[in-house]
Amino acid sequence: MHVSVVLLWLGRAAVGARAGAGAWHAAGVSVEAITLIVGDEELLVERAIGDVVASVRAEDPEAEVIDLSPGGLEPGRLAELTSPSLFGGGKVLVLRSAQDLGKDLTAEVLKYARTPADDVVLVAAHHGGAKGKALVDGLTKLKARKVSCPKVTKMGERVDFVRAEIRRSGGKISPDAARGLLDAVGNDLRELAAACSQLVADTGGKIDDAAVARYYRGRAEVSGFTVADKAIEGRLAEALEQLRWALATGVAPVLIVSALAQGVRGLARVGGAPRGARGAALAKDLGMPPWKIERVQKQLRAWSGDGVARALAAVAEADAQVKGGAADPAYALEKTVADIVAARG
């Protein structure tokens, strides 16, 4: 595998231009000596990290992914992790919160970056700003390859994101339909990504204003993810209230089921991980951002394995019902929410 060092910097300092859709979906990333990924949009940064890991594992399927933080990276640890192994095999070292490294550890990382080890990829996430800027400046001087993942704040950028998401799922959407979807779902990229994937699956891929209107009427003040979170946390009255409001404001039943399914599957995936593992360490294996894993870990404290299995069965039944098996999808969703809450504990 190519000698590689990858730097992820989350922030806008020292960045000349904002990202286009290509930075959001960098499938097939080539693993170069140094890559600098700039931005503070968590979903996009996590995808960028995942793209790099996938590219490394395309060359070395057994490459080990190790998550690190400044608090656990004592002097000399980087040299230890990047030294040749008797057993061979590649490594991806993901160093998060790199702005907190401090002067000595920053110098150690830059020293390593000048002569990186064979079969090692170093991923360092920096939140941006002035703190820790010496690391960014140093790696920039080393001609780091740059990928930008800034916050998606402008309407035009969000429209581009939606259209790129639809293409990523194998579909096509008009600009007007993309704006309609934004009006319905809101600006959260996680929810937008889920909605795009679901729309492509349910429409066959060609999405226009009429297709969006079939699933959304007016602005959705409540999303399926809100309903799912309250149900998983055992707040039945609030979950039902949010469900009814979501349906009243035009959220399609299939999207609510999709959110419920993602929430319950998240419980199953995180619950099946090794005990004591931290969110950042599980992010790559589970394909979930660390903050989401940590949230699910808190939710799991009130769940048993049997309960999660019953909840999975409930959402599977709901999926069949809202796609044609039930005369009243709203009633089917209310029953599913109640079943999920009952399975908890």
Salt bridges, closest charged atoms under 4 A:
GLU32 OE2 - ARG145 NE 3.83
GLU41 OE2 - LYS151 NZ 3.81
GLU46 OE2 - ARG96 NH1 3.22
ASP67 OD2 - ARG96 NE 2.74
GLU80 OE2 - ARG77 NH1 2.93
ASP100 OD1 - LYS131 NZ 2.71
ASP137 OD1 - LYS133 NZ 3.14
GLU157 OE2 - ARG18 NE 2.52
GLU165 OE2 - HIS25 NE2 3.43
GLU165 OE2 - ARG47 NH1 2.38
ASP176 OD1 - ARG179 NH2 2.56
GLU221 OE2 - ARG219 NE 3.87
ASP229 OD2 - ARG295 NH2 2.90
GLU233 OE1 - ARG235 NH2 2.48
GLU233 OE2 - ARG295 NH2 3.92
GLU238 OE1 - LYS230 NZ 3.13
GLU238 OE1 - ARG235 NH1 3.47
ASP319 OD1 - LYS323 NZ 3.37
GLU334 OE2 - ARG244 NE 2.95
ASP339 OD2 - LYS335 NZ 2.97
